[in-house]
Amino acid sequence: QVQLVESGGGLVQPGGSLRLSCAASGIIFSIYTMGWYRQAPGKQRELVAAITSGETTSYSDSVQGRFTISRDNAKNTVYLQMNSLKPEDTAVYYCNRVLGGAPGSWGQGTQVTVSS
């Protein structure tokens, strides 16, 4: 059974930085494209960053140039370095596999709040 545990969220001022971590278990982590998703209040969950098994990365336009996704296959962990944070980045952030269909069960997420 897949387990995903996100951490590292918090309250930060605009322009600040945070680093999120997600520890995965129950899957062969290294073979999957992993992604960071976020869900803001009243909005649908969206994929903001992804990293393939070969460490090719991709980003949504809204975070391109500010966020960096990385992975450590030895630790079954994916990271999201978030810089130059904006109030519109406020959301619950989740990690999961990036699959053609639904990625399966979700973790509890980690809240990121950007506010002065």
C-alpha positions as CSV (number, residue, x, y, z in Angstrom):
1,Q,0.0,0.0,0.0
2,V,1.3,3.4,-1.0
3,Q,2.1,5.8,1.8
4,L,3.1,9.4,1.2
5,V,4.1,11.7,4.0
6,E,4.6,15.4,3.2
7,S,6.3,17.9,5.5
8,G,8.0,21.3,5.5
9,G,5.1,23.6,5.1
10,G,4.4,26.6,7.2
11,L,3.7,30.3,7.2
12,V,6.1,32.5,5.2
13,Q,6.2,36.1,4.1
14,P,5.9,37.0,0.4
15,G,9.3,36.6,-1.2
16,G,10.4,33.9,1.3
17,S,11.4,30.3,0.8
18,L,10.3,26.9,2.0
19,R,11.5,23.4,1.2
20,L,9.0,20.6,1.2
21,S,9.8,16.9,1.5
22,C,7.7,13.8,0.7
23,A,8.7,10.4,1.9
24,A,7.2,7.5,0.0
25,S,6.8,3.9,0.9
26,G,5.0,0.9,-0.6
27,I,6.1,1.6,-4.1
28,I,9.2,1.0,-6.2
29,F,9.9,4.7,-5.9
30,S,12.7,5.0,-8.4
31,I,10.7,3.9,-11.5
32,Y,8.0,6.5,-11.1
33,T,7.6,10.1,-12.3
34,M,6.8,11.9,-9.1
35,G,5.0,15.2,-8.8
36,W,4.1,18.0,-6.4
37,Y,0.4,19.0,-6.6
38,R,-1.4,21.8,-4.7
39,Q,-4.9,22.6,-3.9
40,A,-6.0,26.1,-2.9
41,P,-9.3,26.8,-1.2
42,G,-12.2,26.5,-3.6
43,K,-9.9,25.3,-6.4
44,Q,-9.1,22.0,-8.0
45,R,-5.9,20.2,-7.3
46,E,-3.2,21.0,-9.8
47,L,0.2,19.6,-10.7
48,V,2.9,22.2,-10.3
49,A,6.1,20.2,-10.7
50,A,7.2,16.8,-11.9
51,I,10.4,14.8,-12.1
52,T,10.9,11.6,-14.1
53,S,12.9,8.6,-13.1
54,G,15.7,10.0,-15.2
55,E,15.4,13.3,-13.3
56,T,13.9,15.3,-16.2
57,T,11.9,18.1,-14.6
58,S,8.8,20.1,-15.7
59,Y,6.9,22.9,-14.1
60,S,3.6,24.7,-14.5
61,D,3.9,28.3,-15.8
62,S,2.8,29.6,-12.4
63,V,5.9,28.3,-10.6
64,Q,8.5,28.1,-13.4
65,G,11.7,29.8,-12.4
66,R,10.8,29.9,-8.7
67,F,10.3,26.2,-7.7
68,T,12.7,23.4,-8.1
69,I,11.8,19.7,-7.8
70,S,14.4,17.1,-6.9
71,R,14.5,13.5,-5.7
72,D,16.6,11.1,-3.7
73,N,15.9,7.6,-4.7
74,A,18.1,6.1,-1.9
75,K,15.7,7.8,0.5
76,N,12.5,7.4,-1.5
77,T,12.0,11.1,-1.1
78,V,11.0,13.9,-3.4
79,Y,11.6,17.6,-2.6
80,L,10.2,20.9,-3.6
81,Q,12.3,24.0,-3.1
82,M,10.1,27.0,-3.3
83,N,11.6,30.5,-3.6
84,S,10.1,34.0,-4.2
85,L,6.9,32.8,-2.7
86,K,3.7,34.7,-3.5
87,P,0.3,34.9,-1.7
88,E,-1.2,32.9,-4.6
89,D,1.1,30.0,-3.8
90,T,-1.0,29.5,-0.6
91,A,-2.4,25.9,-0.7
92,V,-2.1,22.5,0.6
93,Y,0.8,20.7,-1.1
94,Y,0.8,17.0,-1.9
95,C,3.2,14.7,-3.6
96,N,2.2,11.7,-5.6
97,R,3.0,9.7,-8.7
98,V,2.3,11.2,-12.1
99,L,0.3,8.6,-14.0
100,G,-1.9,8.6,-17.0
101,G,-4.9,8.2,-14.8
102,A,-5.6,8.8,-11.1
103,P,-2.4,8.5,-9.1
104,G,-4.0,6.6,-6.3
105,S,-4.3,7.4,-2.6
106,W,-3.0,10.7,-1.3
107,G,-1.2,11.7,1.8
108,Q,-2.3,14.3,4.3
109,G,-0.5,17.1,2.5
110,T,1.3,20.1,4.0
111,Q,-0.1,23.6,4.3
112,V,1.8,26.4,2.8
113,T,0.6,29.9,3.7
114,V,2.2,33.0,2.1
115,S,1.1,36.1,3.9
116,S,2.5,39.3,5.5
